[in-house]
C-alpha cells in the first residue's frame, strides 16, 4: 500500500485555511465532517438562534402567520416570499462568518463558551479560518439546543448547519469537561438509552419537522454515538432523508443493539473514523468497517480532533489500529462481560464519587488543582467496598496499558 505521507500534512485548521473550493467543486467529505463536528464544542453566540426560538416563531402555521404579521409592510411587499414562509420557515440567516464575528477571544475559554478538552485557541483558530474561507463562511447555522442536568446525569448539545445544496448537517457535541458528561458516557456500559441519546433522537425529529432536505448526522466522541442513535430512532418519514451518519471516534453500542434490525437498516450509511490508537472509539460494539487515521499525538491524546492528520481533502490513513488499541478493547470487553449491569452501575457511581470528592467541577478543574485533591480522593476510595475498589483498579490498569504501551506493543503494519 502506497504511503500517503510523502507530502507535508496538516490538521483540520490547515484544511480550513487552504481548501477553498466550493461544495460544487469538491463535495462534502470526511474532513468536512470533522471540521463541523469540532465547532459543536463552542457555545454559539446570540446571533445564532436556538431551536426553541425557531419553533416558537415558526413551528406551526399559526406561529408563522403571527411572525409574518409582526411586520405586515414587509409581508405585503414580498407576497411570494410570505406565502413560501407560511408553508415552511426559512432556515436562520446567520452564517458561520456571522458567528465567528460575534465571538470574542474571551469566549474561547474553558470558563466561558468553550466546552471541549482541546486547547480552546485551536477552536478559535478554526473559527477564524472558516470565516475567511468561502467554502465554509456562507454555511448557515442555527437551531442550537443545549441541555445539562446534574440531577439526571445529562449533557447534550447540538446545532444544525445548512449547506449550499440544501443539505441539513446536524452536529452533536461530544463529551464536555464536566463530570456529569463523563459519567453519562460511562453509564452507557449498563444503561440504554442514556438521556443524551433520547435528546438526540428528539432533536433530529424536530429539525426534520421544520425543514426539508437531506440530512447528514455527525459528531465527535459521544457526539458520534448520538448521531448513530438518532439515525436508529428516526421515523419512517425521516429515515429516507438521512444520507450519511458520521461517528468520529465515538463509542459503540451494546451487542444486542448492533445485531438488531434498526442498526442493519442504517449500517450502510454509517461512517466510523477513529485514530490509530483509539480508545474511546473502541468502547462497546461497532460492527461497521472503521477508517483508521494517523494522529500526531499518543495514547488517549489521539482522541483530540486537531491531532488527526489531513492530506489535502482526505485523512492520512493506516490499515488498522495499533496493537494497544486492540488489546484495550479485548481487556475492556472481558471486564464488562464479567460484570452484571447492577455491578457496572455501582462501580461507575463509586468511581465518580471518588472524583467528586476532589471538590472540583470537571476534568479541567481537577487537572488545574493538581496534588491538593489527592487526600480527599484517596479518602473516598478507601470508603468503597472491596469489589468496587477492585473493578476501579482493573479499569485503571486497562487504561494505563493503552496510554503507555511498551515499545513492542505499539507496533503496527507499515503502510
N, C-alpha and C positions, 0 to 999 in steps of 0.2 A: 504494500500500500504506500503510495507516494506521500511524503511528508507535506503538511500544509504550513510549515513554519519557515519556509525558505525566505519569505518576505517578512518585513517588520510587522508585528501585530500590535493591537491596542486593546482597549476595552470599549464599553458602550458610550463613554464620553467622547472618545476619539471618533467612534462611529457617528454620533450625533453632530459632531463638528464638521465632518468631512463628506459624508454620504448625502448629498443634497438632491439627488434625483427624485422626481415626483413618484407617487404610488402608481401612476400610469406607466411610467418608465420602468420602475422596479417594484413589483407587487409586494405587499406586506409579507415580511419574512420572520424567521425565528428571532433574529436580533431585535427587530422592532418590538416583538412581544416582550422581551426582557426590558427594553427601554421603558415601555408603557407600564409594565408591572412595577418597575422601580419608582415611578412617580407616585404610586399609591402610598408610599411611606411618608410623604409630606402632606401635612394638613393643608387643604386648599384654601386660598384667601376668599374673602367675602364676594369678590367679583364672580366666583363660580357658584351657581345656585345649588341648593340641596334638592334631593329627590322629593322630600316632603313639601318644600315650597312649590315645586313644579306641579305636583299632584294637586295641591291646594288651588293653584291658579288654572290648571288645565286638565285635571284628572277626569272631569266629566263634561258633557256638553253644556250643562248649566254653568259650571265654573268657567268654561271657555267663553261663553256668552257674557258672563259678568265681567270677565277680564277685558274683553273687547270693548264693552260699553263703558269701561272706565275711561276710555279715550275715544269717544264717538267720532270726533272730527277725523282722526287718523283712520278709523274703520271705514268711514264713508269715502275718504279719498282713495282708499285701496280696497274696493269691494271684493275683487277676486282673491286677494291675499286673505281677507277676512273670512271668506267662505271656506278656503282651504284650512285656515286655523281653527274654524269651528269643527271641521271634520277630524282633524288631527293636529295636535300642537306642534309648532316648530321646535327644533332642538335649541337649547340655550345658545346665545350668540357669543358667549365667552370662548376665547381660544387659548391655546397653551401659551401663546405670546402674551395675551392679556394676563393670564395667571402669573407668568414669570415677572411681568412688570409690576404686579401688585404685591409680590413677595419681596421682603427686605432681608438683608444679611442676618439680622437678629432672628428672623423666622426660621432660619436653618440652624436650629439648636435643639439639643435634647430637652431643654426646659421650655421650649416654645412650641414650634409646629412640627418638628421632626420626630418620627417615632421609630425609626429603624435602628439597626445595630452598626451600620457602617459609619464612616466619618461623614457628618452632615455636610461638610464642604464639598464632598463628592456629588451629593444630590444637588447642591446649589450650582455646581459647575454643569451638571446635566441639564438643569432647567435653563441656564444661560445659553448653552449650546443649542438647545432645541428652539429657543426663542429667536435665534438668528438663522435657523435652518428652515428654508421654505418647505421642506418635506414634513416638518413637524409643527411649525409655528402656527399654521392655519387650522390645525385639528381643533375641533370644538370639544369642550369639556363641560360636564355638568352632572346633575343627579348624584351629588355627594351624599353619602349616608354613613354615619359613624355611631357605633353603639359600644358602650363599655359599662360593665356591671361587676363589681366585686362579689356582690351577693349571689349572682347567678353564674359567676365564673365565665364571663363572656367578653371577648374582644373582637370587634368586627368593624371593618370599614371598606367601602367600595366607591368607585366612581365610574362614569361611562364617558367614552370618547367617541366622537363621530368622525369617521374617515371621509375623505372627499367623495368616495363612491357610494356613500350612504350606509356602510357597514358600521354597526354599533359594537364597540370594543368595551367589554366590561372588565375592569381591572380591580381585583380584590387585594387588599393589603395583607401582607404576611404577618407573622408574629411580631408584635412590638416589643419594647424593652420591659414591659410590666410583668410582674409575677403572675398576674391574672391571665395574661395572654399565653404565657408559657405553660401554666397549669392546664388551661383548656386544651393545649396541644397534647400534653401527657394524658389527659382524660380520654383521648381517642383510643388508648390502649384497652379501655374497658367500657366505654360509652359510645353508642352510635344511635342517632347523630348527636353531636355536641351542638350547643346553641348557635355558634357562628355558622355552622353548616346549614342549619334551618334558616337563618337570616339570609344567607347567600342565595338559597333557592327562592325565597320570597322576593329578594331584591331583583333577580332576573325576571320573575313573573311580572313585577310592577313596571320595570323598564320596557319589557316587551309589550305590555298593555298600552303604554304611552306612545311608543314609536315603532314604525315598521322598519324592515330592513334585516339583512343577515346579521348574525351575532357571532362574535369571537369572544370567548371567555378565557381569562388568563389570570395568573397570579404567581408570585414568587413565594417559596416557603409554604406556610399554611395557606396563603392565598391560592396556590396551585391546587391544593386539596379542595378548597372551597369552590373553585371553578369546576372541578370534576363533579363534585357533589351536586352543584346547581344543575349541571347537564343531566345527571342521573334522575333528578326530580322534575325535569322540565315536562310540562304538559304536552299533549298531542298537538296543540296549536303552536307551541314554541319550539319543540324539538327539531322539526324540519328546518328551522331558521338558523340553528346552531351549525356554523360552518367548521369551526375548529375550537379545541379546548387545549390550552397550554398549562401544564403543571411544571413549573420551573423549580426543580429541587424541592418539590412538595412531598409530604408524607403520603403513603398509600392508604389502603382501606382494609378492613377485616376480610379474611379469606372467603367467607360466605357472601360478602357483598360483591367482590370481583368475579365470583363464579355465577352471579345471578344474571337474569335476562336483561335487567336495566343496564348493567355495565356492558354487556355484549352489544346492546343497541347503540352505544356511543363510542365503543372502544376504537373504532377505525378513525374517529375524529380527535382522539387524544394524542397530543404531542408531549411526551415527557422528556425533559432535558435536565441532566444532572452533571455536576463536576466530577472529575476523575477520582477523587477521594471522597465521594459523597457520604454524608452521614444522615442528614435529615431526610433526603430523598429515598433512603433505604429502609425507612421505618414502615412497618406493615407491608401490605402486598400491592404490587403494581405489575400486572401481567403483560402490559404492552412493552414493545421494544423501547429502550431508552437511548436517546442521543447523548453521548458522553463527551463533554467539552473539557479542554485544558484550562487550568486556573494557574495564576502566578502566586497563589497562596498555598498553605499546607494545612492538612487536617481539617478541623471544623471551620477554619477561616475561609476555606474554599466555598462555603455556603454564600459568602458575600457576592452579590451580583456584579460588583465592579471588578472582581478578580477574574471573571470569565474572559478568555482571550478571543478576540474578534479579528478576522482577516477579511477586509472589505465588507461584503454583505453576508458573511456567514461566520459561524463559530469555528474555531480550530478544534478539531475532534480527535479522539483516540478510539481504538477498537472496543475497549471495555474498561470498567472501573478497576481500581487498584486492588491488590490482594487484601489490603487492610480494610477497604470498604466492604468487600465480600465477607471477610471474617467478622466484621461488625454486625452485618445482617444475620449471619448464621448464629452468632452468640446471642444477639437480642431475641431472635425468634425462639431459640431454645429456652431462654429465660422466661419469656412470656408464655410459652407453651406449658411450662411447669407451674404456672400460677392460675388460680381461678380469677374471674372478674372481680370478686369481692377482695381478694388479696391484692390485686393490682390497685384497686381504689384505695385501700388502706395504705399501701406503700407510697402512692403518689401524694395522698394527703399528708403523710408523715414527712416526705421529702420537702414539701412546701411549708410545712410547719417549721422545719429547720431553717429554711430560707427566710421566712417571716420573722424569725427570732432575731435576725440581723437589724431589725427596725428600719430597714431601707425599703423603698417603694418600687424597686425594679433593679434589673441587672446592672444598669449604668451606675446607679447609686451604690450598689453593692461593691462594684469594682473601684469606684472612687473612694469609698470608705476604707477599703483595704483591711489590714490585720485587726483593726479595732472591733470588727464584727465577730471575730473568731470565737471569743469566750462564750458569747450568748448562743451562737450556733452550736458549739460543742455541748453546751448545757442542754439544749433542746434535743440534740442527737442522743445524748445519754439517757434522756427520758423516754425514748422509744422502746418498743418491745424488741426482743432478740430477733424475731423474724423480720421486722421492719428494718432493723439495722443491717441484717444480713443481705436483704434484697437491695438496699440502697448502696451498700458497698460493692455488691456484684455489678450493679448498673454502672457505678462509677469506674470500676475496673474495665468494663467493656468500652466505655467512652475514652478512658485514658489510653488503652491499646490502640484505638483508632486515631487518637490525637498525636501520639508519639510512637510511631511504628519503629521497629528495628529495621536496619538497612535492607535486609533481605525480604522483609515483609512488604515493603513499598514498591518492589519491582513489578513491572507490568510489561506486556509485549511491546516491542518498539513499533512505531508507526512508520 
